[in-house]
Amino acid sequence: MSDFISGFWSHYVTFISLASIAACALLLWITNRARAPI
């Protein structure tokens, strides 16, 4: 079980979390930009 408590695991979770937040922000920005001219 000590394999999961390592530097790589924390960096992996941090990267996935930031990537998910960035993807949501990008999706909101694209949908908002596409809807504006109408």
PyMOL commands that set and color helices and strands:
alter all, ss='L'
color gray80, all
select helices_A, chain A and resi 7-35
alter helices_A, ss='H'
color red, helices_A
deselect
rebuild
show_as cartoon
